[in-house]
Amino acid sequence: MKLGIVGLPNVGKSTLFNAITKAGAECANYPFCTIEPNVGVVPVPDERLNFLAKLYSPEKITHTTIEFVDIAGLVKGAGRGEGLGNKFLSHIREVDAIIHVVRCFENVDIVHVEGTIAPTRDIKTIEYELIFSDMEMLEKRIDKTKKQLKSGDKKIIFESEILDRIYNDLEKEIPVRRMEFSSEEQKFVDELFLITSKPVLYAGNISEDDIGHEEENPFINELIEYGKNDESGVMIICSKIEQEIAALTENDKKEFLEVLGINESGLDKLIKESYKILNLISFLTAGPKEVRAWTISRGTKAPQAAGKIHTDFEKGFIRAEIVAYDKLVEFGSYNAAKEKGLVRSEGSSYVMNDGDITLFRFNV
């Protein structure tokens, strides 16, 4: 999973990136501090792996990972190449989802490119640039397709109609992710790699003083309302606090969070919300050699999940032996769960659930 962190300059993007990846990207109080995108790979925290490790004492524990890409602050005109815009936008096309950091705090010492704090305006500034970039890309594709229409090829006619429809909706400032397509149309749309087709999670960056009083912050309330209307995820984060948390040991981190009255770190929340907007789940495999988490799309069937481990597993799939994680915890061991009849044998039509502890049987 690859997530792109975007936002206007000086909203806290790189501070957040540093905190969640400990990558040490340069942060400064001026636009375009981030010229090349910074990339950090982060293991997905999963307490379930710790429990399984105690049971199996494996040689290694393998977490699934997320790749975060810190993309430079966008400005008005980025979609037309201003402020190194085209270069920055090309990096966004490569991600699975967009984390849009929105500044929701006032601080006279930190410059805002517009001079004032206004979440809706700031979001729209970025959204317009992403729309402009998609329109520019579509114009080239539409011109090429129009020249091929004379052939009468049904596939070309089909594609031309979709391209025109998307372009017209983009002109109305509707991002592709809010457009409706048939399953056949969606396959073609996915091949276009349009930026505004990607799911968005808005991360409202607040000050330390706002922690515990988020509902009193008018900027956060505005952001939550915008997220509802946009049918996108919204979360609240404090980049400054996340940076402090990142420097602590695991035990000190827990104590620090308790003092603040916070249940989980911003990274944990960010990952949970990212899984939600991308409709992802994890299944687990466990044994003396390795305890591991595997990320799949919700709705994936057992053979395809097996193929995530190795293509041979999918080709020669026989069955999946599965026990739910919570049942394993309840009874303390795989054998105890099996004695209670809680280890199920599932066939090729079985749809995987989050937390399924799975042993695949296959024959190649």
ZANU-527636 format. One record per residue (C-alpha): x, y, z; residue in one letter. Coordinates in steps of 0.001 Angstrom, whole numbers, padded with zeros to 6 digits, always signed. Each point is the difference from the previous one (the first is absolute). Example, Ala and Ser with C-alpha at 12.3 -4.5 7.8 and 13.67 -1.06 7.14 Angstrom:
+012300-004500+007800a
+001370+003440-000660s
END
This chain:
+000000+000000+000000m
+001378+003377-001049k
-001379+003197+001547l
+000805+003493-001265g
+000042+002830+002565i
-001065+003280-001633v
-001037+003478+001077g
+000848+003662-000340l
+003461+001149+001128p
+000473+000367+003779n
-003021-002061+001093v
+002102-002602+001854g
+000438-002637-002730k
+003701-000617+000416s
-000233+000197+003796t
-002669-002715-000135l
+002065-002032-002474f
+003052+000221+002305n
-002076-001077+002970a
-001561-003071-001602i
+003078-001189-001886t
+002845+001426+002122k
+001600+000736-003360a
+001437+003399+000935g
-001326+001874-003042a
+000918+003676-000022e
-002663+002290+001491c
+000071+003775-000220a
-002284+003016+000139n
-000001+000804-003717y
-001693-001410-003131p
+001573-002781-002069f
+002173-001287+002804c
-000795-003468-001372t
+001187-000020-003609i
+000479-003707-000663e
-002569-002240+001695p
+001234-001621+003199n
-000902-003682+000292v
-000273-002047+003197g
-001083-003617+000490v
-001808-000636+003289v
-000991-003363+001521p
-003721-000136+000789v
-000435-000318+003798p
-001934-003200+000754d
-000293-001250+003578e
-001328-003310-001324r
+003483-000887-001259l
+001429+000472+003496n
-002516-002482+001426f
+000724-002551-002732l
+003740+000412+000561a
-000453-000991+003662k
-001850-003141-001119l
+002373-001109-002756y
+003407+001533+000906s
+000707+000494-003726p
+003370+000631-001587e
-001352+003297-001312k
-003032+002300+000158i
-000989+001776-003221t
-002361+002958+000078h
-001735+001214-003115t
+001296+003430-001030t
-001208+003363-001260i
+002061+002284-002200e
-000483+003690+000771f
+000960+002575-002627v
+000394+003610+001160d
-000911+002062-003082i
+001015+003660-000140a
-002466+002732+000986g
-002263+000812-002923l
-001011+003560-000870v
-002504+001685-002307k
+000992-000690-003584g
+001714-003328+000769a
-002294-001699-002522g
+001431+002327-002645r
+003590-000591+001049g
+000440+002899+002439e
+002157-000539+003083g
+001523-003185-001449l
-003606-001244-000130g
+000142-002553-002820n
+002984-001691+001582k
-001779-000261+003355f
-003290-001163-001517l
+001659-002846-001885s
+000985-001555+003336h
-003629+000041+001221i
-001110-002156-002953r
+002090-002855+001395e
-001696-000263+003424v
-003035-002069+001074d
-001586+002685+002175a
+000578+003619+000953i
+000520+001299+003537i
-000924+003683-000275h
+001420+001920+002979v
-002090+003065+000824v
+001197+002665+002422r
-002526+000540+002801c
+001955+002206+002391f
+001129+003620+000134e
+003599+000957+000682n
+001453+003380-000986v
+003490-001513-000053d
-000886-002495-002740i
-000754+001627-003329v
-003123-001033-001920h
+000198+000516-003765v
-003456+001657-000003e
+000556+001989+003182g
-002992-001507+001835t
-001246-003434+001107i
-002980-001278-002015a
-000264-003806-000397p
-002644-000038-002777t
+001865+002577-002079r
+003300-001841+000484d
-001513-003355-000958i
-001579+001472-003124k
+003307+001585-001017t
+001605-003449-000086i
-003091-001686-001466e
-000154+002483-002896y
+003641-000653-000865e
-000549-003756-000008l
-003071+000452-002206i
+001926+002272-002402f
+002782-002584-000223s
-002498-002777-000833d
-001692+002198-002624m
+003331+000730-001661e
+000789-003715-000118m
-003464-000829-001371l
+000234+002637-002750e
+002928-001871-001533k
-001815-003331+000266r
-003229+001438-001442i
+001825+001516-003003d
+001648-003342-000729k
-003302-001904+000358t
-001958+002418-002226k
+002425-000683-002844k
-000728-003730+000317q
-003809+000322+000020l
-000215-000171-003801k
+000937-003668+000193s
-003402-000746+001581g
+001671-002242+002575d
-002545-000597+002808k
+002751+000019+002638k
+001199+003442-001143i
-003574+001346-000004i
-000535-001410+003508f
+003208+001603+001303e
-000697+003325-001735s
-003397+000322+001671e
+001468-000642+003449i
+002862+002444-000545l
-002421+002751-001040d
-002246-000679+002974r
+002898+000130+002470i
+001356+003206-001524y
-003404+001701+000155n
-000434-000944+003661d
+003501+001199+000845l
-000923+003354-001562e
-002831+000100+002563k
+002653-000498+002715e
-001126-003582+000748i
+002958-002296+000803p
+000037-003411-001705v
-000398-001840+003327r
-003519+001463+000290r
-001057-001006-003528m
-002033-003145-000648e
+001052-002703-002468f
-001113-003492-000927s
+002430-002820+000861s
+001169-000113-003629e
+000488+003775-000109e
+001854-000064+003319q
+002615-002376-001407k
+000798+002519-002725f
-000024+002938+002450v
+002478-001824+002279d
+002396-000289-002942e
+000068+003803-000364l
+001719+000510+003400f
-001787+003277+000613l
+001003+001783+003188i
-003533+000958+001026t
-001103-003640-000221s
+002056-000817+003091k
-001681-000166+003419p
+000845+002883+002342v
+000516+000162+003748l
+000000+003533+001408y
+002358+000380+002979a
-000828+003106+002026g
+003248+001179+001608n
-000669+001645+003373i
+002201+001682+002613s
+001032-001582+003302e
-002435+002303+001832d
-002943-001465-001943d
+000568-003591+001175i
-003013-001082+002023g
-001982+003029-001176h
-000310-000851-003693e
-003757+000619-000066e
+000652+003638+000959e
+002214+000545-003045n
-002152+001616-002748p
+002497-001005-002686f
-000381-003688+000930i
-003799+000253-000050n
+000234+001563-003460e
+002315-002799-001175l
-002295-002745+001341i
-002966+001529-001815e
+002005+000255-003221y
+001074-003648+000299g
-003622-001128+000370k
-001051+001881-003124n
+003025-001318-001895d
-000661-003579+001186e
+003627-000178+001137s
+001686-001001+003238g
+000950+002587+002636v
+002370-000368+002935m
+001576+002412+002471i
+003724+000000+000632i
+002612+002175+001690c
+003209-000202-002013s
+002022+001623+002783k
-001123-002579+002584i
+000561-002851-002472e
+003557+001218-000432q
+000523-000177+003778e
-001579-003475+000181i
+002299-001263-002774a
+003065+000722+002143a
-001261-002101+002950l
+000464-003656+000878t
-003098-002234-000163e
-000545+000144+003785n
+000538+003764+000200d
-002357+000422-002960k
-002813-001766+001875k
+000523+002158+003092e
+000126+003174-002113f
-003268-000887-001749l
-001665-000713+003352e
+001068+003403+001351v
-001497+001661-003081l
-003170-002088+000305g
+000525-001507-003469i
-000773-003672-000688n
+002223-000430-003051e
+002655+001873-001940s
-000725+001946-003154g
+001870-002645-002019l
-002298-002738+001313d
-003071+002098-000834k
+001390+000912-003408l
+000593-003642-000912i
-003465-001095+001200k
-001683+002751-002012e
+002155-000756-003057s
-001034-003669+000126y
-003610+001141+000268k
+000027+002335-003021i
+001871-002570-002106l
-002310-002801+001198n
+002896-002174+001182l
+000298-002727+002640i
+002782-002262+001267s
+000123-003763+000418f
+002712-001700+002025l
+002250-003036-000366t
+001812-001531+002958a
+002572-002715+000619g
+003458-000619+001482p
+001741+001507-003033k
-002015+003200-000346e
-002966+001937+001340v
-001243+002380-002678r
-002795+002390-000993a
-001215+000195-003626w
-002053+002889-001387t
-002844-000723-002441i
-003091+001777-001280s
-003210-000622+001910r
-002015-002611-001906g
+003053-002005-001118t
-000666-003746-000234k
+002262-002637+001535a
+001846-001098-003206p
+000914+003591-000858q
+001159+000605+003588a
+002177-003104-000344a
+001419+001477-003199g
+001155+003000+002026k
+002489-002341+001677i
+001006-001875-003172h
-001578-000504-003420t
+000344-003775+000420d
-002267+000184+003063f
-002768+001478-002129e
+000523-002318-002981k
-000081-003164+002101g
-002426+001204+002678f
-001824-002834+001801i
-001349+001626+003143r
+000741+002498+002756a
+000080-000988+003677e
-001110+003053+001942i
-000491+001072+003588v
-001170+003500+000921a
+002588+001971+001988y
-002378+000813+002871d
-000856-003701+000408k
+003687-000908+000126l
+000504+002605+002732v
-003049-001267+001879e
+001198-003613+000125f
+003734+000692+000196g
+001349-002315-002705s
-000680-001386-003458y
-000492-003538+001316n
-002471+001159+002672a
-001973+001913-002630a
+000067-003069-002256k
-001355-002223+002792e
-002925+002414+000351k
-000697-000327-003718g
+000994+003597-000719l
+002576-000801-002707v
-002016+000049-003213r
+000784-001573-003367s
-000993+002478-002708e
-000166-000468-003771g
+000606+002214-003010s
-003181+002063+000477s
+000945+001128+003525y
+000371+003781+000425v
+002849+000892+002348m
-000627+001956+003205n
+002302+002387+001828d
+002040-001931+002571g
-000446-003441-001582d
+002944-002161+001100i
+000479-002180-003032t
+001798-003137-001139l
-000367-000606-003742f
-000032-003538-001379r
+001055-000256-003635f
+001304-002459-002575n
+002066+000963-003033v
END
